[in-house]
Amino acid sequence: MTIERVRTYRGISERAARHYLTRVGGELNDDGSVRGDGWRATVTSETVGIGPTLTLTEVTVAFEGEEEGTLGDVIERFSRKAIRAGG
């Protein structure tokens, strides 16, 4: 059974998200997704408004994996990197 988890991060780029995913053990695929041992992540982004005049990039990472422990570890390690970098 495949487990799916979706997380959003603000203030980082898709490029940075993919880089962080490779730093936690993934390999970038030709389609832009990142695959690691027992997991896969797809990265998308959109611009969101914050108040009347400010906008930020919001990156969405859709994680998929077969084991909750593996997936949870990847998400936690990635999130530490993304939160430290984001605004």
SEKELUM-946578 format. One record per residue: residue in three letters; chain; z negated, y negated, x negated of N, C-alpha, C in turn. Coordinates in nm, 4 decimals. Atoms other than C-alpha are relative to their C-alpha. Example, Ala and Ser with C-alpha at 12.3 -4.5 7.8 and 13.67 -1.06 7.14 Angstrom:
% residues 2
<r code="ALA" unit="A" n_zz="0.0000" n_yy="0.1190" n_xx="-0.0890" ca_zz="-0.7800" ca_yy="0.4500" ca_xx="-1.2300" c_zz="0.0000" c_yy="-0.1200" c_xx="-0.0900"/>
<r code="SER" unit="A" n_zz="0.0060" n_yy="0.1190" n_xx="0.0820" ca_zz="-0.7140" ca_yy="0.1060" ca_xx="-1.3670" c_zz="-0.0730" c_yy="-0.1090" c_xx="0.0770"/>
This chain:
% residues 87
<r code="MET" unit="A" n_zz="0.0000" n_yy="0.1169" n_xx="-0.0834" ca_zz="0.0000" ca_yy="0.0000" ca_xx="0.0000" c_zz="0.0000" c_yy="-0.1252" c_xx="-0.0894"/>
<r code="THR" unit="A" n_zz="-0.0097" n_yy="0.1238" n_xx="0.0756" ca_zz="0.0946" ca_yy="-0.3427" ca_xx="-0.1325" c_zz="-0.0966" c_yy="-0.1039" c_xx="0.0558"/>
<r code="ILE" unit="A" n_zz="0.0929" n_yy="0.1067" n_xx="-0.0357" ca_zz="-0.1684" ca_yy="-0.6169" ca_xx="-0.1305" c_zz="0.0687" c_yy="-0.1323" c_xx="-0.0307"/>
<r code="GLU" unit="A" n_zz="-0.0591" n_yy="0.1324" n_xx="0.0214" ca_zz="-0.0523" ca_yy="-0.9767" ca_xx="-0.0921" c_zz="-0.1079" c_yy="-0.1063" c_xx="0.0106"/>
<r code="ARG" unit="A" n_zz="0.0909" n_yy="0.1145" n_xx="-0.0009" ca_zz="-0.2464" ca_yy="-1.2926" ca_xx="-0.1726" c_zz="0.0828" c_yy="-0.1245" c_xx="-0.0312"/>
<r code="VAL" unit="A" n_zz="-0.0723" n_yy="0.1251" n_xx="0.0222" ca_zz="-0.1124" ca_yy="-1.6491" ca_xx="-0.1513" c_zz="-0.1012" c_yy="-0.1083" c_xx="-0.0331"/>
<r code="ARG" unit="A" n_zz="0.0872" n_yy="0.1096" n_xx="0.0426" ca_zz="-0.2737" ca_yy="-1.9406" ca_xx="-0.3347" c_zz="0.0854" c_yy="-0.1243" c_xx="-0.0236"/>
<r code="THR" unit="A" n_zz="-0.0696" n_yy="0.1254" n_xx="0.0273" ca_zz="-0.1765" ca_yy="-2.3078" ca_xx="-0.3610" c_zz="-0.0786" c_yy="-0.0798" c_xx="-0.1036"/>
<r code="TYR" unit="A" n_zz="0.0574" n_yy="0.0805" n_xx="0.1071" ca_zz="-0.2386" ca_yy="-2.5401" ca_xx="-0.6541" c_zz="0.0723" c_yy="-0.1337" c_xx="-0.0020"/>
<r code="ARG" unit="A" n_zz="-0.0601" n_yy="0.1335" n_xx="0.0028" ca_zz="-0.1800" ca_yy="-2.9137" ca_xx="-0.6746" c_zz="-0.0080" c_yy="-0.0579" c_xx="-0.1405"/>
<r code="GLY" unit="A" n_zz="0.0013" n_yy="0.0714" n_xx="0.1262" ca_zz="-0.0869" ca_yy="-3.1206" ca_xx="-0.9746" c_zz="0.0578" c_yy="0.0769" c_xx="-0.1176"/>
<r code="ILE" unit="A" n_zz="-0.0700" n_yy="-0.0720" n_xx="0.1066" ca_zz="0.0995" ca_yy="-2.8542" ca_xx="-1.1751" c_zz="0.1439" c_yy="0.0220" c_xx="0.0455"/>
<r code="SER" unit="A" n_zz="-0.1411" n_yy="-0.0237" n_xx="-0.0312" ca_zz="0.4710" ca_yy="-2.7781" ca_xx="-1.1915" c_zz="0.0269" c_yy="0.1494" c_xx="0.0124"/>
<r code="GLU" unit="A" n_zz="-0.0414" n_yy="-0.1408" n_xx="-0.0047" ca_zz="0.6544" ca_yy="-2.4547" ca_xx="-1.1171" c_zz="0.0124" c_yy="0.0556" c_xx="-0.1413"/>
<r code="ARG" unit="A" n_zz="-0.0177" n_yy="-0.0442" n_xx="0.1387" ca_zz="0.7405" ca_yy="-2.4352" ca_xx="-1.4873" c_zz="-0.1344" c_yy="0.0350" c_xx="-0.0621"/>
<r code="ALA" unit="A" n_zz="0.1331" n_yy="-0.0263" n_xx="0.0544" ca_zz="0.3733" ca_yy="-2.4610" ca_xx="-1.5846" c_zz="-0.0614" c_yy="0.1245" c_xx="0.0634"/>
<r code="ALA" unit="A" n_zz="0.0546" n_yy="-0.1183" n_xx="-0.0684" ca_zz="0.2745" ca_yy="-2.2012" ca_xx="-1.3221" c_zz="0.0601" c_yy="0.1278" c_xx="-0.0579"/>
<r code="ARG" unit="A" n_zz="-0.0637" n_yy="-0.1192" n_xx="0.0582" ca_zz="0.5285" ca_yy="-1.9544" ca_xx="-1.4582" c_zz="-0.0504" c_yy="0.0246" c_xx="-0.1425"/>
<r code="HIS" unit="A" n_zz="0.0527" n_yy="-0.0137" n_xx="0.1363" ca_zz="0.4076" ca_yy="-2.0234" ca_xx="-1.8117" c_zz="-0.1403" c_yy="0.0613" c_xx="0.0036"/>
<r code="TYR" unit="A" n_zz="0.1350" n_yy="-0.0548" n_xx="-0.0098" ca_zz="0.0451" ca_yy="-1.9574" ca_xx="-1.7105" c_zz="0.0030" c_yy="0.1469" c_xx="0.0407"/>
<r code="LEU" unit="A" n_zz="-0.0115" n_yy="-0.1406" n_xx="-0.0413" ca_zz="0.1529" ca_yy="-1.6342" ca_xx="-1.5403" c_zz="0.0412" c_yy="0.0892" c_xx="-0.1164"/>
<r code="THR" unit="A" n_zz="-0.0360" n_yy="-0.0805" n_xx="0.1182" ca_zz="0.3144" ca_yy="-1.5158" ca_xx="-1.8636" c_zz="-0.1188" c_yy="0.0092" c_xx="-0.0949"/>
<r code="ARG" unit="A" n_zz="0.1185" n_yy="-0.0010" n_xx="0.0874" ca_zz="-0.0070" ca_yy="-1.6079" ca_xx="-2.0485" c_zz="-0.1071" c_yy="0.0985" c_xx="0.0483"/>
<r code="VAL" unit="A" n_zz="0.0967" n_yy="-0.0989" n_xx="-0.0496" ca_zz="-0.2058" ca_yy="-1.3717" ca_xx="-1.8231" c_zz="0.0616" c_yy="0.1399" c_xx="0.0048"/>
<r code="GLY" unit="A" n_zz="-0.0554" n_yy="-0.1341" n_xx="0.0162" ca_zz="0.0246" ca_yy="-1.0807" ca_xx="-1.9026" c_zz="0.1303" c_yy="0.0288" c_xx="0.0711"/>
<r code="GLY" unit="A" n_zz="-0.1250" n_yy="-0.0227" n_xx="-0.0716" ca_zz="0.3420" ca_yy="-1.1305" ca_xx="-1.7010" c_zz="0.1226" c_yy="-0.0270" c_xx="-0.0852"/>
<r code="GLU" unit="A" n_zz="-0.1290" n_yy="0.0234" n_xx="0.0644" ca_zz="0.7065" ca_yy="-1.1383" ca_xx="-1.7989" c_zz="0.0915" c_yy="-0.0661" c_xx="0.1016"/>
<r code="LEU" unit="A" n_zz="-0.0885" n_yy="0.0753" n_xx="-0.0878" ca_zz="0.9504" ca_yy="-1.3888" ca_xx="-1.6503" c_zz="0.1273" c_yy="0.0786" c_xx="0.0263"/>
<r code="ASN" unit="A" n_zz="-0.1224" n_yy="-0.0688" n_xx="-0.0409" ca_zz="1.2363" ca_yy="-1.2282" ca_xx="-1.4551" c_zz="0.1123" c_yy="-0.1005" c_xx="0.0212"/>
<r code="ASP" unit="A" n_zz="-0.1159" n_yy="0.0862" n_xx="-0.0203" ca_zz="1.5880" ca_yy="-1.3673" ca_xx="-1.4101" c_zz="-0.0060" c_yy="-0.0761" c_xx="0.1321"/>
<r code="ASP" unit="A" n_zz="0.0076" n_yy="0.0669" n_xx="-0.1306" ca_zz="1.5094" ca_yy="-1.4540" ca_xx="-1.0460" c_zz="-0.1132" c_yy="-0.1031" c_xx="0.0087"/>
<r code="GLY" unit="A" n_zz="0.1080" n_yy="0.0982" n_xx="0.0022" ca_zz="1.2159" ca_yy="-1.6759" ca_xx="-1.1502" c_zz="-0.1362" c_yy="0.0560" c_xx="0.0335"/>
<r code="SER" unit="A" n_zz="0.1301" n_yy="-0.0615" n_xx="-0.0263" ca_zz="0.9448" ca_yy="-1.4336" ca_xx="-1.0431" c_zz="-0.0592" c_yy="0.0468" c_xx="-0.1333"/>
<r code="VAL" unit="A" n_zz="0.0686" n_yy="-0.0479" n_xx="0.1196" ca_zz="0.6896" ca_yy="-1.3060" ca_xx="-1.2931" c_zz="-0.0626" c_yy="0.1344" c_xx="0.0354"/>
<r code="ARG" unit="A" n_zz="0.0511" n_yy="-0.1350" n_xx="-0.0261" ca_zz="0.5988" ca_yy="-0.9370" ca_xx="-1.3173" c_zz="-0.0891" c_yy="0.0442" c_xx="-0.1156"/>
<r code="GLY" unit="A" n_zz="0.0922" n_yy="-0.0551" n_xx="0.0979" ca_zz="0.3014" ca_yy="-0.7835" ca_xx="-1.4940" c_zz="-0.0279" c_yy="0.1453" c_xx="0.0321"/>
<r code="ASP" unit="A" n_zz="0.0359" n_yy="-0.1399" n_xx="-0.0197" ca_zz="0.1462" ca_yy="-0.4397" ca_xx="-1.5146" c_zz="-0.0757" c_yy="0.0151" c_xx="0.1321"/>
<r code="GLY" unit="A" n_zz="0.0623" n_yy="-0.0209" n_xx="-0.1303" ca_zz="0.0774" ca_yy="-0.3590" ca_xx="-1.1471" c_zz="0.0000" c_yy="-0.1204" c_xx="0.0920"/>
<r code="TRP" unit="A" n_zz="-0.0028" n_yy="0.1195" n_xx="-0.0848" ca_zz="0.1506" ca_yy="-0.7056" ca_xx="-1.0080" c_zz="0.1312" c_yy="-0.0756" c_xx="-0.0173"/>
<r code="ARG" unit="A" n_zz="-0.1181" n_yy="0.0862" n_xx="0.0003" ca_zz="0.4255" ca_yy="-0.9553" ca_xx="-0.9280" c_zz="-0.0401" c_yy="-0.1312" c_xx="0.0657"/>
<r code="ALA" unit="A" n_zz="0.0292" n_yy="0.1305" n_xx="-0.0581" ca_zz="0.4141" ca_yy="-1.3286" ca_xx="-0.8506" c_zz="0.1291" c_yy="-0.0786" c_xx="0.0186"/>
<r code="THR" unit="A" n_zz="-0.1127" n_yy="0.0864" n_xx="-0.0309" ca_zz="0.6677" ca_yy="-1.5591" ca_xx="-0.6869" c_zz="-0.0533" c_yy="-0.1421" c_xx="0.0129"/>
<r code="VAL" unit="A" n_zz="0.0457" n_yy="0.1386" n_xx="0.0044" ca_zz="0.6357" ca_yy="-1.9343" ca_xx="-0.7431" c_zz="0.0982" c_yy="-0.0903" c_xx="0.0743"/>
<r code="THR" unit="A" n_zz="-0.0791" n_yy="0.1023" n_xx="-0.0689" ca_zz="0.7607" ca_yy="-2.2103" ca_xx="-0.5105" c_zz="-0.0794" c_yy="-0.1297" c_xx="-0.0019"/>
<r code="SER" unit="A" n_zz="0.0734" n_yy="0.1260" n_xx="-0.0036" ca_zz="0.6752" ca_yy="-2.5769" ca_xx="-0.4767" c_zz="0.0585" c_yy="-0.0931" c_xx="0.1045"/>
<r code="GLU" unit="A" n_zz="-0.0437" n_yy="0.1063" n_xx="-0.0892" ca_zz="0.6966" ca_yy="-2.8757" ca_xx="-0.2469" c_zz="-0.0835" c_yy="-0.1236" c_xx="-0.0309"/>
<r code="THR" unit="A" n_zz="0.0725" n_yy="0.1249" n_xx="0.0151" ca_zz="0.5915" ca_yy="-3.2398" ca_xx="-0.2542" c_zz="-0.0795" c_yy="-0.0242" c_xx="0.1274"/>
<r code="VAL" unit="A" n_zz="0.0868" n_yy="0.0245" n_xx="-0.1152" ca_zz="0.2966" ca_yy="-3.3186" ca_xx="-0.0281" c_zz="-0.0595" c_yy="-0.1396" c_xx="-0.0109"/>
<r code="GLY" unit="A" n_zz="0.0589" n_yy="0.1325" n_xx="-0.0041" ca_zz="0.1582" ca_yy="-3.6524" ca_xx="0.0789" c_zz="-0.1513" c_yy="0.0061" c_xx="-0.0017"/>
<r code="ILE" unit="A" n_zz="0.1446" n_yy="0.0146" n_xx="0.0049" ca_zz="-0.1967" ca_yy="-3.7511" ca_xx="-0.0038" c_zz="-0.0278" c_yy="-0.1449" c_xx="0.0380"/>
<r code="GLY" unit="A" n_zz="0.0193" n_yy="0.1373" n_xx="-0.0450" ca_zz="-0.2856" ca_yy="-4.0548" ca_xx="0.1994" c_zz="0.1340" c_yy="-0.0666" c_xx="0.0297"/>
<r code="PRO" unit="A" n_zz="-0.1222" n_yy="0.0681" n_xx="-0.0429" ca_zz="-0.0317" ca_yy="-4.3196" ca_xx="0.2907" c_zz="0.1051" c_yy="-0.0197" c_xx="-0.1096"/>
<r code="THR" unit="A" n_zz="-0.0972" n_yy="0.0333" n_xx="0.1044" ca_zz="0.1320" ca_yy="-4.3701" ca_xx="-0.0519" c_zz="0.0081" c_yy="0.0983" c_xx="-0.1156"/>
<r code="LEU" unit="A" n_zz="0.0048" n_yy="-0.0905" n_xx="0.1144" ca_zz="0.0442" ca_yy="-4.0921" ca_xx="-0.2962" c_zz="0.0597" c_yy="0.1352" c_xx="0.0348"/>
<r code="THR" unit="A" n_zz="-0.0526" n_yy="-0.1349" n_xx="-0.0173" ca_zz="0.2364" ca_yy="-3.7653" ca_xx="-0.3357" c_zz="-0.0323" c_yy="0.0833" c_xx="-0.1239"/>
<r code="LEU" unit="A" n_zz="0.0247" n_yy="-0.0964" n_xx="0.1072" ca_zz="0.1664" ca_yy="-3.4566" ca_xx="-0.5459" c_zz="0.0902" c_yy="0.1209" c_xx="0.0188"/>
<r code="THR" unit="A" n_zz="-0.0681" n_yy="-0.1281" n_xx="-0.0089" ca_zz="0.3479" ca_yy="-3.1373" ca_xx="-0.6266" c_zz="-0.1031" c_yy="0.1063" c_xx="0.0349"/>
<r code="GLU" unit="A" n_zz="0.0853" n_yy="-0.1124" n_xx="-0.0376" ca_zz="0.1886" ca_yy="-2.8409" ca_xx="-0.4522" c_zz="0.0782" c_yy="0.1275" c_xx="-0.0284"/>
<r code="VAL" unit="A" n_zz="-0.0637" n_yy="-0.1253" n_xx="0.0389" ca_zz="0.2770" ca_yy="-2.5073" ca_xx="-0.6087" c_zz="-0.0657" c_yy="0.1132" c_xx="0.0773"/>
<r code="THR" unit="A" n_zz="0.0487" n_yy="-0.1183" n_xx="-0.0711" ca_zz="0.2446" ca_yy="-2.1915" ca_xx="-0.4013" c_zz="0.0359" c_yy="0.1227" c_xx="-0.0816"/>
<r code="VAL" unit="A" n_zz="-0.0221" n_yy="-0.1242" n_xx="0.0739" ca_zz="0.2043" ca_yy="-1.8606" ca_xx="-0.5814" c_zz="-0.0334" c_yy="0.1152" c_xx="0.0938"/>
<r code="ALA" unit="A" n_zz="0.0183" n_yy="-0.1193" n_xx="-0.0823" ca_zz="0.2530" ca_yy="-1.5429" ca_xx="-0.3785" c_zz="-0.0156" c_yy="0.1187" c_xx="-0.0945"/>
<r code="PHE" unit="A" n_zz="0.0309" n_yy="-0.1133" n_xx="0.0861" ca_zz="0.0864" ca_yy="-1.2555" ca_xx="-0.5636" c_zz="0.0141" c_yy="0.1291" c_xx="0.0792"/>
<r code="GLU" unit="A" n_zz="-0.0085" n_yy="-0.1327" n_xx="-0.0606" ca_zz="0.1619" ca_yy="-0.8903" ca_xx="-0.4861" c_zz="-0.0459" c_yy="0.1025" c_xx="-0.1022"/>
<r code="GLY" unit="A" n_zz="0.0442" n_yy="-0.1060" n_xx="0.0891" ca_zz="0.0015" ca_yy="-0.5792" ca_xx="-0.6305" c_zz="-0.0426" c_yy="0.1222" c_xx="0.0778"/>
<r code="GLU" unit="A" n_zz="0.0400" n_yy="-0.1260" n_xx="-0.0618" ca_zz="-0.1019" ca_yy="-0.2242" ca_xx="-0.5627" c_zz="-0.1512" c_yy="0.0188" c_xx="0.0019"/>
<r code="GLU" unit="A" n_zz="0.1444" n_yy="-0.0188" n_xx="0.0091" ca_zz="-0.4678" ca_yy="-0.2483" ca_xx="-0.6650" c_zz="-0.0713" c_yy="-0.1342" c_xx="0.0096"/>
<r code="GLU" unit="A" n_zz="0.0754" n_yy="0.1239" n_xx="-0.0200" ca_zz="-0.7161" ca_yy="-0.5131" ca_xx="-0.5523" c_zz="-0.0626" c_yy="-0.0489" c_xx="-0.1300"/>
<r code="GLY" unit="A" n_zz="0.0645" n_yy="0.0410" n_xx="0.1255" ca_zz="-0.8977" ca_yy="-0.5135" ca_xx="-0.8886" c_zz="0.0957" c_yy="-0.0663" c_xx="-0.0958"/>
<r code="THR" unit="A" n_zz="-0.1017" n_yy="0.0570" n_xx="0.0889" ca_zz="-0.5847" ca_yy="-0.5775" ca_xx="-1.0930" c_zz="0.0456" c_yy="-0.1349" c_xx="0.0517"/>
<r code="LEU" unit="A" n_zz="-0.0493" n_yy="0.1236" n_xx="-0.0599" ca_zz="-0.4583" ca_yy="-0.8424" ca_xx="-0.8542" c_zz="-0.1068" c_yy="-0.1094" c_xx="-0.0049"/>
<r code="GLY" unit="A" n_zz="0.1092" n_yy="0.0971" n_xx="0.0039" ca_zz="-0.7964" ca_yy="-1.0139" ca_xx="-0.8304" c_zz="-0.0215" c_yy="-0.0567" c_xx="-0.1390"/>
<r code="ASP" unit="A" n_zz="0.0171" n_yy="0.0447" n_xx="0.1386" ca_zz="-0.8241" ca_yy="-1.0309" ca_xx="-1.2090" c_zz="0.1104" c_yy="-0.0969" c_xx="-0.0397"/>
<r code="VAL" unit="A" n_zz="-0.1133" n_yy="0.0879" n_xx="0.0329" ca_zz="-0.4766" ca_yy="-1.1837" ca_xx="-1.2469" c_zz="-0.0156" c_yy="-0.1348" c_xx="0.0704"/>
<r code="ILE" unit="A" n_zz="0.0161" n_yy="0.1244" n_xx="-0.0754" ca_zz="-0.5432" ca_yy="-1.4410" ca_xx="-0.9734" c_zz="-0.1125" c_yy="-0.0849" c_xx="-0.0609"/>
<r code="GLU" unit="A" n_zz="0.1116" n_yy="0.0735" n_xx="0.0584" ca_zz="-0.8776" ca_yy="-1.5386" ca_xx="-1.1265" c_zz="0.0384" c_yy="-0.0619" c_xx="-0.1339"/>
<r code="ARG" unit="A" n_zz="-0.0402" n_yy="0.0516" n_xx="0.1315" ca_zz="-0.7361" ca_yy="-1.5756" ca_xx="-1.4792" c_zz="0.1038" c_yy="-0.1102" c_xx="0.0138"/>
<r code="PHE" unit="A" n_zz="-0.1018" n_yy="0.1026" n_xx="-0.0226" ca_zz="-0.4329" ca_yy="-1.7689" ca_xx="-1.3539" c_zz="-0.0647" c_yy="-0.1266" c_xx="0.0562"/>
<r code="SER" unit="A" n_zz="0.0623" n_yy="0.1155" n_xx="-0.0646" ca_zz="-0.6478" ca_yy="-1.9964" ca_xx="-1.1354" c_zz="-0.0800" c_yy="-0.0843" c_xx="-0.0986"/>
<r code="ARG" unit="A" n_zz="0.0754" n_yy="0.0755" n_xx="0.1015" ca_zz="-0.8715" ca_yy="-2.0913" ca_xx="-1.4295" c_zz="0.0945" c_yy="-0.0890" c_xx="-0.0796"/>
<r code="LYS" unit="A" n_zz="-0.0964" n_yy="0.0790" n_xx="0.0746" ca_zz="-0.5635" ca_yy="-2.2085" ca_xx="-1.6196" c_zz="0.0582" c_yy="-0.1116" c_xx="0.0862"/>
<r code="ALA" unit="A" n_zz="-0.0646" n_yy="0.0977" n_xx="-0.0895" ca_zz="-0.4053" ca_yy="-2.3861" ca_xx="-1.3207" c_zz="-0.0957" c_yy="-0.1116" c_xx="0.0396"/>
<r code="ILE" unit="A" n_zz="0.0969" n_yy="0.1016" n_xx="-0.0410" ca_zz="-0.7208" ca_yy="-2.5670" ca_xx="-1.2131" c_zz="-0.0342" c_yy="-0.0918" c_xx="-0.1175"/>
<r code="ARG" unit="A" n_zz="0.0297" n_yy="0.0809" n_xx="0.1173" ca_zz="-0.7935" ca_yy="-2.6833" ca_xx="-1.5658" c_zz="0.1121" c_yy="-0.1001" c_xx="-0.0277"/>
<r code="ALA" unit="A" n_zz="-0.1147" n_yy="0.0853" n_xx="0.0284" ca_zz="-0.4423" ca_yy="-2.8318" ca_xx="-1.5922" c_zz="0.0307" c_yy="-0.0960" c_xx="0.1127"/>
<r code="GLY" unit="A" n_zz="-0.0392" n_yy="0.0795" n_xx="-0.1170" ca_zz="-0.3993" ca_yy="-2.9660" ca_xx="-1.2391" c_zz="-0.0810" c_yy="-0.1263" c_xx="0.0171"/>
<r code="GLY" unit="A" n_zz="0.0677" n_yy="0.1273" n_xx="-0.0244" ca_zz="-0.4977" ca_yy="-3.3066" ca_xx="-1.1083" c_zz="-0.0895" c_yy="0.0048" c_xx="0.1198"/>
